Amino acid sequence: MLNIGGDFSESLSIYWDILALLEKQEIPSAKSAVYNNLGRIYDELEQYSLALEYYEKAEKELAKEEYRDVYNYVILLTNMSFSYRKAGDLKIAKKKILQAKKLCVKTSGEYSLQMYYIYNHMAGIYGDLGIYESK
């Protein structure tokens, strides 16, 4: 995510310019990356509904690709889960992080670095839900 010294307005402007250039081309993975980064900025600004809107756009772009970039999809699902958690929708936050976990285990293995972040976030969600024991 581009963040120029904490100046999110300049970062947003740059991403909008990139998106304008991409509109003339059909490059779903690039559009998805831009939408994901826009979502992250709005998440940082605590504008969770806007963040989630851009994450949904990113997910739709990735779905257009025959061979989806699974690593970036795992990151996107994790980002979505964080925003849903911050917005107070723990049910969807849990659903998204479990999707990320399933994909990550399938492609990178259960002991990858990404799984560390996923498990850490899962622990927070489960704690928020009052689930403290493994089934």
C-alpha positions in Angstrom: 0.0 0.0 0.0 1.3 3.4 -1.0 1.3 5.7 2.0 3.3 8.9 1.5 4.4 10.0 4.9 0.9 9.4 6.3 -0.7 11.5 3.6 -3.6 9.4 2.6 -5.1 12.0 0.3 -2.0 12.0 -1.9 -2.0 8.2 -1.9 -5.6 8.1 -2.8 -5.0 10.5 -5.7 -2.2 8.3 -7.0 -4.3 5.2 -6.9 -7.2 6.9 -8.6 -4.7 7.9 -11.4 -3.5 4.3 -11.7 -7.1 3.1 -11.8 -7.9 5.5 -14.6 -5.1 4.2 -16.7 -6.2 0.6 -16.0 -9.7 1.3 -17.1 -8.5 1.3 -20.7 -7.0 -2.2 -20.3 -8.3 -5.5 -19.1 -5.8 -6.5 -16.4 -8.0 -7.8 -13.5 -5.0 -8.7 -11.2 -3.7 -5.1 -11.5 -7.2 -3.6 -10.9 -7.6 -6.0 -7.9 -4.4 -4.8 -6.4 -5.4 -1.2 -6.7 -8.8 -1.8 -5.2 -7.3 -3.8 -2.4 -4.9 -0.9 -1.6 -7.8 1.6 -1.7 -9.6 -0.7 0.8 -6.5 -0.7 3.0 -6.3 3.1 3.0 -10.0 3.5 3.9 -9.5 0.9 6.6 -6.7 3.0 8.0 -9.0 6.0 7.9 -11.6 3.9 9.8 -14.1 4.2 6.9 -14.9 0.5 7.0 -17.9 0.5 4.7 -15.8 2.2 2.0 -12.9 -0.2 2.7 -15.2 -3.2 2.3 -16.7 -1.7 -0.9 -13.2 -1.6 -2.5 -12.3 -5.1 -1.2 -15.5 -6.4 -2.9 -14.4 -4.7 -6.1 -11.0 -6.3 -5.8 -12.6 -9.7 -5.3 -14.7 -9.3 -8.4 -11.7 -8.4 -10.4 -9.8 -11.5 -9.2 -12.8 -13.7 -10.1 -12.4 -12.6 -13.7 -9.0 -14.4 -14.0 -8.9 -18.0 -15.0 -5.8 -18.6 -12.9 -6.4 -16.4 -9.9 -3.4 -15.2 -7.9 -4.0 -17.2 -4.8 -1.4 -15.5 -2.7 -3.0 -12.1 -3.3 -6.5 -13.6 -2.8 -5.4 -14.8 0.7 -4.2 -11.3 1.5 -7.4 -9.8 0.2 -9.6 -12.2 2.3 -7.4 -11.4 5.4 -7.8 -7.7 4.8 -11.6 -8.1 4.4 -11.7 -10.0 7.6 -9.9 -7.3 9.5 -12.3 -4.6 8.2 -15.4 -6.7 9.0 -14.0 -7.3 12.5 -13.3 -3.6 13.0 -16.8 -2.8 11.7 -18.3 -5.2 14.3 -19.4 -8.0 11.9 -17.7 -10.9 13.5 -19.7 -13.5 11.7 -18.4 -12.4 8.3 -15.0 -11.6 9.6 -14.8 -15.3 10.8 -16.1 -16.5 7.4 -13.5 -14.5 5.4 -10.5 -15.5 7.6 -11.6 -19.2 7.4 -11.6 -18.9 3.6 -8.2 -17.4 3.7 -6.9 -20.2 6.0 -8.3 -22.9 3.7 -6.7 -21.4 0.6 -3.4 -20.7 2.4 -3.2 -24.3 3.7 -3.9 -25.7 0.3 -1.4 -23.6 -1.6 1.4 -22.6 0.9 1.0 -25.2 3.7 0.0 -25.0 7.3 3.3 -23.7 8.5 3.8 -20.8 6.1 4.4 -17.2 7.3 1.0 -16.1 6.0 -0.6 -18.8 8.3 1.0 -17.1 11.3 -0.9 -13.9 10.4 -4.1 -15.8 9.7 -4.0 -17.7 13.0 -3.2 -14.5 14.9 -6.2 -12.8 13.4 -8.4 -15.9 14.0 -7.4 -15.8 17.7 -8.7 -12.2 17.9 -12.0 -13.0 16.2 -12.6 -16.1 18.3 -11.7 -14.0 21.4 -14.2 -11.3 20.4 -16.8 -14.1 19.9 -16.1 -15.5 23.3 -14.8 -18.8 22.0 -11.7 -19.7 24.0 -11.4 -23.5 23.5 -10.6 -25.5 20.5 -13.2 -28.0 19.4 
